[in-house]
Amino acid sequence: MKKRLAIGIALLGIAFWIGGASPAGAVDSLTVTGAGATFPYPLYSKWFYEYSNAHPGVNFNYQSIGSGGGIRQITAGTVDFGATDAPMKDEDMARLPGPIFHIPTAIGAVTVVYNLDGVKSGLKLTPDALANIYLGKITRWSDPQIASQNPGVKLPGEDIVVTHRSDGSGTTDIFTNYLATVNPGWKKKVGRGKSVRWPVGLGGKGNEGVAGVVKQTPGAIGYVELAYATQNKMTVAAVRNREDAYILPSLESTSEAAAGAAKTMPSDYRVALVDAPGKGSYPICGFTWLLVYKDQRGAAKGKALVSFLKWAMHDGQKMNAPLLYAPIPKAVVEKVDATLKQIQYKGKSLY
């Protein structure tokens, strides 16, 4: 089981296919297709595997191509659902062929990873130091803005190799939203987005691409989802939060950042979690969503998709924590259940 699961969540950034075994000669099977975010890919892979085993005949084909790709494909109608870590903008939703729902599925942390010989996890970075690294203003690891916060740590004088996503990415949206929130210079020069004009750095495709570049490049720094950093045994930075505490990314610090989510969650679920209050709150966190049309194109596939979403919001949430994603708060799950009842085919609920 462990070996099969490890294969199922391999971080390859390519199409993912899993289905339950069908009885000999069975033809009553269908495939639900999706594409988008790499951020929740380890979790979604686990979900697809477990759901298909429990529901033989329902298969999933998911392409981990980044949030930008997921939004493009659901807009074009080439997939049954999209996946994104960056909520769609109002102007983009206005161009859709029909109403779409953002279904929150998990809360994750975007970690700052680095490759420095002899420096273990826990290197302290202030918001300004992190922004200035990505602005190209801090170019060496021994810079006073870094060294002053890390007394006793032997920092090399080598160049910092900045790494970022090359594709449209919800992980990038969370990361740049954080930098724009905490640093006026970044907000003015670069801003927030799934894709931005990076002042410096090398690009890597997907979370797995950035992780690969950082692991292979001495002196590199990058940003990836927490599960990727953990599975790849990468060293991660402690980032100073708004309470002036240096916090390492973890399930606990991610959950604290999301503690107020139920109280502030808007009806369409589009909300940011960066720079959240709380002494133990990790500051670079965000929701990830599945994008599903209110009006489905077919009854059978639409019903299978709604059934999966119901399962994901209840049984599936139990699998979040082991993969280092914070589960959706129960109060929000109740709201999502009401939203799922609105998904329909020719006016009839598929719930």
C-alpha positions, 0 to 999 in steps of 0.5 A: 500500500505504501509503495503504491501510494508513493507512486501515486503522489510522485511529484512529476507534474504530469497527468495523473490517472487512477481508477478503481478496478472494474469487474470483468466485462464491465462498461459502466465506468466514467472518467472525471477530468481535471487540471490545475494547481500543483500546490495540492497535488499530493493531497488530490492524488491521495483523494483520487486513489482512495475515492476510486478504490471505494467507488469502482468505475469512477476514474480520475485524470488530473493534470498538475499543470499550475493554477493558470492552466487550470483556470484556462482549461475550465474556462475553455470547457476542456475539463470537468473541474479546474484547480487553483490556489489563486481565486479567479478575478471578477472580470475573468468570471464574467467571461465564463459560459456560466456561474462557477463555484470556488470549492475550498479543499485545503489550507497550505503553507508556501515555504521558503526553501534554500540550499546552503551547505552547513545551514540547517532549517530555521534560517531567520528571514524578515519580510523585508529581507525576503522581498529584497532578495526577490527584488535583487537588492540583496545578492549575497547570503552574508548580507547584513539584513540576513546576518543580523537576524542570525547571530551564530550562523556561519553564512557564506559570502556566495551569491544568492541564486533566486528561483521562482515559478516559470508557469502561471501558478497559484503558489506564486499568487500566494507568495507575491500576495504576501510580499505585496502585503508586507513590502511597499516596494514590492507592491509598487514594482512587481505586485501580486499575480499568478505570473509576474515580471520577476526582477531576478531569478531562474524559473522552474515549472511547477512546485516540483520544478522549483524544488528540483532547481533549489536542490541542485543549485548551491546558494539557491532560494525558492518557494514551494508548498510545504508537502513538497519541501517535506517530501524532498527533505529540503531546508526551510526558512523561519519567516517573521510574522506580524507579531515579530515571531519567527515561525517555521511552516508546519501544520500547526502554524498553518492551522493557526493562520486559518483559525479565523477563516470560518468567521471571515469566509465570504459566501464565494469562499475567495479569501486570502490568508497571508500575514494573518494575525496570531503569535504562532501563525505562519505568514505565507498561507492560502486556501486552494480551491476546485473550480466547478460549474453550477450547471453541469453538462451531463447528469452522470458525470456531474453526479459523480463529481458532486459525489466526490466533492461531498466525500472530499469535504468530509472523509477526504478532510481526514487525509489533509493533516498527514500530508501537511495541509490544514483541513477546512474548518467544520463551519466552512464545510457546512457552508460548502455542503449548501453550495454543493446542493446548488450544482445541477443538471437541467435544473435538478440538483445533483447532490 
